[in-house]
Structure formats: C-alpha cells, structure tokens
Amino acid sequence: MKILYIGDDNLSSTSYHRAMALKRIGETVTIVNPKKACSKFLSNNFLSKIHYHTGYIFLQKIIYKWIKQVFSENSDYDLVWVNSGELLGAKAIEYISDDLNIKVILYNNDDPTGGRDGRRFDSLLKAIPFYSICVVMREHNVAEYYNYGAQKVYRVTMSYDELFHKAFDNVEDIPNVLKSEIAFIGTWMRYENREQFLLKLIQANLPISIWGGRWHKSPLWSELKPFYKGESLGGRDYVAAIQGAKICLGMLSKGNRDLHTTRSLEIPYAKGLLCAERTTEHMEMYKDGVEAVFWDDVEECILKCRNLLQNTAEIDAIKQHGFQRVLKNKKGNEDICAKILEQIISENK
C-alpha cells in the first residue's frame, strides 16, 4: 500500500517512529511535514503561541495551498495517514477525501475533545467529518468524535516502538550520568501538580532524578533544582535513562483524561520498572506488584518505592515480567499500525 504520511519528520519524534513502523510492516511510505509549510510562523515563539491559541485557523490558506502542491507532485497514493492533525483544517482534508477520493486516517494520541488545550484543536475538530477513520486513545473520545460528525472512530492504546525503544543488550553500555534510583522523565505541566508530587517524594528522602523540559517554570523550582538532571531526553539517551533507573515514575495528565500514557508501554518495553497511578487501564495491562507497581496516592507511592529500593531482586523480577507482558500485549507501533490498516481494509470489502 502506498501511504502519504503527514506528520513530524524529526528523527526522535513519535510521529517519525510510527511512519517507520509502517515501513517495517511492508508499506511504502512518503513523509511530508506540514510544519515546514508554516515554519516562519511556527518558529517564532510569539507567533506560534498566537496560532496555537487560535486553533491554527489563520494558517489554513497556507496549509490548503501546501496540500494541493504536495498532490500536484504525486497523487498516486492508496491512503493518507495524518498524524496529530492540528494544523490541517476541513478544506484540506475535504480536498483529499472528496476531490481526490483518497481515504484519510486521523491518528491523534492527544485529547482534542477534552478541552485541556483551549482552542488548539479548533481546525482539527472542524475536519473530523472528512476523515475516513479517526483513531483515538480514550473511551471518552469515541462518542465525542461521533458528535463532531466522524464517519468511523477506532480506539487503540498508546504504543511503544519496537526499534527505537529497544533496550540495550548490555547494561554496561548505559552512561553513568543516565543511571538513577528513581527517575521521572517528563515535562513540567501547569495545573498537573507534578512538582508537588515529586517534592513529597524528595521530602520523604527518596533519591529522585528528573529529566524534562520547562521545569524551571515550576513555582517549586528552587526545591526541585538539585534533583534536576537535564532537558528532555531523546533517542538512545531516553531508553538508557529508563533502563538505567531502578524505578521509573509514570504520571498521567488529568487534563488529558489519561488512564495510561505512552510511558505505560515504553517503560516496560525498554526494560524499566513502571511505577504509576493505579487506573483501570493500567490494571488491565499489567499485574500489580508482578509486572508493574501501582499506587493510589503519593503516600502509597513513597511506601512502594522504599520497599522496592530495599529489594534489588524484586526490581529485576518486575522489570523482566513487565517486559514479557508488554510483548504479549502486542502494543508496539507495528502491531497497532497493522490493526488500524486492517480496519481500513475491512471497510473496503
């Protein structure tokens, strides 16, 4: 199948990983990045914020012209896969689906119908009726997408990447600077209270290491700074920090209505120990205390971490069992992409 993949082509992005997974399962994939068509607007911090908060509606003429240019060079595609889709409005998707008669998939692992990000997804929401199938991660999204006029909604889980998140064969290859006792790898997010949670662990004398962007914006930055190890990790450094930690904290975004995240899959696959909030979806994925460790509140998290750090054998066992389970669950990019394409194929029968 010839697929035009519209998404971020940065080598460390999850979007690029997904495109490569499509190639690995035998599809012919051409990647085009809509951000490049709007680079002079999105590379400027001030203008980028304006467009983010106005749902990219003022970029739609540029996007539509760009889409027509892409297909003027080559329209021989069986399918268009749109990753994220926040930049593409109704006119662009209608042109592909109706004028060119090509099926279009929307894959978005955010929560566009949840309202956390204000008007960020305004253009996407208007385009929903023109997608052949919308792929979502949350049960809430299914009915909400149909309310926006979706033709078909298919729910999947988040996923790890079989190649990019592969653990190191030899743990001795992991740099010491990326080894830790308890790691949190993630961005500071306003209103999510991650800093309060981490500070309570620190105040309980737990050895915390933090990697990620925007932490200097936290009101608790002065208290967290001694435990901050650096900016966002990508590539093999990201895998090394997961595998090199005895415990990896997985935090949800309440604003995004998360019951699991990509970390829920990436951490066990990279042979880390997932220590995350107890949710129905986490409990469906892993056996608590055997394949991952779950908690209901910060006090339980502190207790679980203390007990684990006193038992290296238990840590090793949970890491191994978690890795085996995540393989059994078949939640890799190749698995998920194949399931999505099966949905498209079944629609054509």
C-alpha positions in Angstrom: 0.0 0.0 0.0 1.3 3.5 -0.9 0.8 5.8 2.0 1.3 9.6 2.2 2.2 10.2 5.9 1.5 13.7 7.0 3.4 14.4 10.3 6.5 15.4 12.1 9.6 14.0 10.4 12.0 14.8 13.2 14.0 11.6 13.8 13.3 11.5 17.5 9.6 12.2 17.3 6.9 9.5 18.0 5.4 10.6 14.7 8.5 9.6 12.8 8.7 6.3 14.7 5.2 5.5 13.6 6.0 6.2 10.0 9.0 3.9 10.2 6.8 1.2 11.8 4.5 1.4 8.7 7.5 0.8 6.5 8.7 -2.1 8.6 5.4 -3.9 8.1 5.8 -3.6 4.4 4.0 -0.4 3.4 5.5 2.2 1.0 5.6 5.5 3.0 6.3 9.0 1.9 6.6 11.5 4.8 5.7 15.2 4.4 5.8 17.7 7.4 3.1 20.4 7.4 5.1 22.4 10.0 7.6 23.2 7.2 4.9 24.9 5.2 4.3 27.3 8.1 7.8 27.4 9.5 8.2 31.2 9.5 5.1 31.4 11.7 5.7 28.5 14.0 9.4 29.0 14.5 8.7 32.4 16.1 7.7 31.9 19.8 5.2 34.8 19.8 3.5 33.9 16.6 3.5 30.2 17.4 1.6 30.9 20.7 -1.0 33.0 18.8 -1.6 30.3 16.3 -1.8 27.6 19.0 -4.4 29.6 20.9 -6.4 30.3 17.8 -6.5 26.8 16.6 -4.3 27.5 13.6 -7.3 29.0 11.7 -5.1 31.8 10.3 -2.8 29.3 8.7 -5.4 27.3 6.7 -4.9 29.1 3.4 -1.2 28.2 3.6 -2.0 24.6 4.6 -4.5 24.2 1.8 -2.1 25.6 -0.8 0.6 23.3 0.6 -1.6 20.2 0.4 -2.5 21.0 -3.3 1.2 21.4 -4.1 2.0 18.0 -2.4 -0.5 16.2 -4.5 0.3 18.1 -7.7 3.8 16.4 -7.5 2.3 13.0 -6.8 -1.3 11.8 -6.2 -0.6 8.1 -6.6 -1.5 7.1 -3.0 -3.8 4.5 -1.7 -4.1 6.1 1.7 -3.2 9.3 3.6 -2.2 9.0 7.3 -2.4 12.2 9.2 -0.5 12.1 12.5 -1.8 14.6 15.1 -3.6 16.8 12.5 -3.9 20.0 14.5 -2.6 22.0 11.5 -5.0 20.6 8.9 -8.4 22.1 8.7 -11.6 20.9 7.0 -10.8 22.3 3.5 -7.5 20.5 3.3 -8.9 17.1 4.4 -12.1 17.5 2.2 -9.8 18.1 -0.8 -8.0 14.8 -0.2 -11.1 12.7 0.7 -13.7 14.2 -1.7 -11.8 15.8 -4.6 -9.0 13.2 -4.8 -11.2 10.3 -3.5 -8.4 9.1 -1.2 -9.1 7.6 2.2 -7.7 9.6 5.1 -6.8 8.4 8.6 -6.5 10.7 11.6 -4.3 9.4 14.3 -4.2 11.6 17.4 -3.0 10.5 20.8 -3.9 13.8 22.5 -7.4 14.6 23.7 -8.8 17.1 21.2 -12.3 16.9 22.5 -11.3 17.2 26.2 -10.8 21.0 26.3 -7.5 21.0 28.2 -5.7 22.9 25.5 -8.2 25.6 24.8 -8.8 26.3 21.1 -5.7 24.5 20.0 -7.6 21.8 18.1 -10.3 24.0 16.5 -9.2 23.4 12.9 -8.9 19.6 13.6 -12.4 19.4 15.1 -13.9 21.0 12.0 -12.1 18.5 9.8 -13.3 15.4 11.6 -16.3 14.7 9.3 -14.0 14.4 6.3 -11.7 11.6 7.7 -12.5 8.1 6.7 -11.5 6.9 10.2 -10.4 8.7 13.3 -8.1 6.7 15.7 -8.3 7.7 19.4 -6.8 6.6 22.6 -9.6 7.3 25.2 -13.0 5.9 25.7 -14.4 9.4 26.1 -13.2 10.3 22.6 -15.3 7.8 20.8 -18.7 9.3 21.4 -17.3 12.8 21.3 -15.8 12.3 17.9 -19.1 11.0 16.6 -20.7 14.1 18.0 -18.4 16.1 15.8 -19.5 14.1 12.7 -16.9 11.4 12.5 -17.6 8.7 9.9 -15.9 6.0 11.9 -13.9 6.0 15.2 -11.5 3.3 16.2 -10.0 3.1 19.6 -6.5 1.8 20.3 -4.0 2.1 23.2 -0.8 4.1 23.2 2.2 2.2 21.9 6.0 1.8 22.2 8.3 1.4 19.2 9.8 -1.9 18.5 13.1 -0.4 17.2 13.5 3.0 18.8 12.7 1.9 22.3 14.6 -1.4 22.2 16.6 -1.9 25.4 20.4 -2.1 25.5 21.7 -5.6 25.2 24.4 -4.8 27.7 23.5 -2.5 30.6 27.2 -1.6 31.0 26.7 0.5 27.8 24.4 2.8 29.7 26.3 6.0 30.7 26.6 6.6 34.5 25.0 10.0 34.1 21.8 8.3 32.9 21.6 5.8 35.8 19.4 6.6 38.8 17.4 5.2 41.7 14.0 6.7 40.9 13.6 8.5 37.6 10.9 10.8 36.3 11.3 11.6 32.6 8.7 14.2 31.6 7.7 17.8 31.0 6.6 20.2 33.7 2.9 21.0 33.0 0.9 23.8 34.6 -2.0 22.7 36.7 -0.9 19.0 36.7 0.7 19.2 40.2 3.6 17.0 39.2 6.0 19.2 41.2 4.1 18.8 44.4 4.1 15.1 44.0 7.8 14.9 43.3 8.6 17.3 46.1 6.8 15.0 48.6 8.9 12.1 47.4 12.0 14.2 47.9 10.9 15.3 51.4 10.5 11.6 52.2 14.2 11.2 51.4 13.7 9.2 48.2 16.5 9.6 45.6 14.7 11.3 42.7 16.2 12.2 39.3 14.2 14.5 37.0 14.7 14.9 33.2 12.4 17.1 31.0 11.5 20.5 29.7 10.1 23.6 31.3 10.8 22.6 34.9 12.4 26.0 35.6 8.9 27.4 35.2 7.7 25.5 38.2 6.9 27.5 41.4 8.9 24.8 43.3 11.9 25.1 41.0 14.3 26.1 43.8 13.4 22.9 45.8 13.5 20.7 42.7 16.6 22.1 41.0 19.1 19.9 43.0 17.4 16.8 41.6 17.1 18.1 38.1 19.4 16.2 35.7 18.7 17.9 32.4 16.3 18.7 29.5 14.1 16.3 27.6 15.8 13.1 26.6 15.5 11.6 23.1 16.9 8.6 21.1 19.1 6.1 22.9 19.5 8.5 25.9 15.8 8.2 26.6 16.0 4.4 26.6 19.2 4.5 28.6 17.6 6.6 31.4 14.6 4.2 31.6 16.7 1.1 31.6 19.3 2.7 33.9 16.8 3.5 36.6 15.8 1.1 39.3 12.3 2.7 39.3 10.6 4.8 36.6 7.6 7.0 37.6 4.8 7.2 35.1 2.5 10.2 35.6 -0.8 10.9 33.9 -2.2 14.1 32.6 -5.6 14.7 34.3 -6.3 17.5 31.9 -5.9 15.0 29.0 -8.1 12.5 30.9 -5.3 9.9 30.8 -5.7 6.4 32.2 -2.4 5.4 30.6 0.2 7.1 28.5 3.0 6.2 26.1 5.3 5.8 29.1 3.0 3.0 30.3 4.2 1.0 27.3 7.7 2.4 26.6 9.0 1.9 30.2 8.4 -1.9 30.4 9.5 -2.4 26.8 12.8 -0.6 27.5 13.2 -3.0 30.5 12.4 -0.4 33.1 10.1 -0.8 36.1 6.9 1.1 35.6 5.6 2.7 38.9 2.4 4.6 38.1 -1.0 5.6 39.3 -3.4 2.7 39.7 -6.1 3.0 36.9 -8.5 0.6 35.3 -6.4 0.6 32.1 -3.1 0.1 33.9 -4.6 -2.8 35.8 -5.7 -4.3 32.5 -2.2 -4.0 31.1 -0.1 -5.4 34.0 -0.4 -7.4 37.1 0.2 -5.1 40.1 3.3 -5.9 42.0 4.4 -8.5 39.5 4.7 -6.8 36.1 4.5 -3.2 37.3 3.8 -1.3 40.5 0.8 0.9 41.0 -0.3 3.4 43.7 -3.4 5.4 44.6 -1.7 8.4 46.2 1.7 9.9 47.0 1.8 8.1 50.4 1.4 4.7 48.7 4.0 5.6 46.1 6.5 6.5 48.8 5.9 3.2 50.6 6.2 1.2 47.4 9.4 2.9 46.3 11.0 2.5 49.7 10.2 -1.2 49.7 11.5 -1.7 46.2 14.8 0.0 46.8 15.5 -2.5 49.6 14.9 -5.4 47.3 17.1 -5.5 44.1 15.9 -9.0 43.2 12.3 -7.9 43.2 13.1 -4.9 41.0 14.8 -7.2 38.5 12.0 -9.6 38.5 9.3 -6.9 37.9 11.3 -5.5 35.1 11.6 -8.9 33.4 7.9 -9.8 33.9 6.8 -6.3 32.7 8.9 -6.7 29.5 7.4 -10.2 28.9 3.9 -8.9 29.4 4.2 -5.8 27.2 5.4 -8.1 24.4 2.5 -10.4 25.0 0.0 -7.5 24.9 1.2 -6.6 21.3 1.1 -2.8 21.8 4.1 -1.9 19.6 3.8 0.5 16.8 3.9 -2.3 14.2 1.1 -4.1 16.0 -1.1 -1.0 16.3 -0.5 0.2 12.8 -1.3 -3.2 11.4 -4.6 -3.2 13.3 -5.5 0.3 12.0 -4.8 -0.7 8.4 -6.9 -3.8 8.9 -9.8 -1.5 9.8 -9.4 0.4 6.5 -9.1 -2.8 4.5 -12.2 -4.2 6.1 -14.2 -1.1 5.3 -13.3 -1.6 1.6 -14.7 -5.2 1.5 
